[in-house]
């Protein structure tokens, strides 16, 4: 009679398997993959800096891909047209998908702006170069990277206020505004002869 009251061991295993399966289904794996930029956000030291470096690399690689000989026309109009045709669509796509992924990651983690979400830094860094119409030489890449990190960390008005937007919008928007500030500073640097 006691054997009838004890559940068979095969009955316990499916229940456990089902619980672990339902947990894995509720985890937004694709959104987390995007939000962490393929896991860069999981690096324990300075994940935001790694995210920004990913943005620098994306911008540099877009330029190298379309100019494999390394010869770039020096005029600003060419860079504006190239950025509008190639970089702008990519930056907008990353911004939209990043907003969705950041919102999902935030909801899943229960944090307003989780540190492991770094797609916002990639997006903000791309907007820095895009709005500054930066040629992809090492001086502009380095200056844009430093300026973006400064504004992203310092968060002058209205960068910090942009964080108050709901969900993924708040996570992404402060980096977009920091990118606008960094782009403006790059324009000033260009005017000063950089």
Helices and strands as residue ranges (DSSP letters): H 2-5, H 9-26, H 29-35, G 40-42, H 47-66, H 76-82, I 83-87, H 88-109, H 119-132, H 138-154, H 159-162, H 167-191
